[in-house]
Amino acid sequence: MPPVDVRDAPRWEASFVAVSAIVGEPAAAVASALGDAGVANAAHLVRALEAPSREARARALARAVSDVVLAIDAMRYA
């Protein structure tokens, strides 16, 4: 497997929001943990998770989690 270029990896803030949503953390707690700059870096996902449509929220979360899984899968272990 080729080495991972970190420029291709998702921003950690979006990954943090996605995994936090999966485990049921309240959005306010996630935002507080990230701070304003962190929320800004994950704004696309934060907005998507606030969508009124359950399907839109599920799709956004699935995309974000799949990015996390792909990044983990692409890692080289020493």
Secondary structure, 3 states (H helix, E strand, C coil): CCCCCHHHCCCHHHHHHHHHHHCCCCHHHHHHHHHHHHHHHCHHHHHHHCCCCHHHHHHHHHHHHHHHHHHHHHCCCC
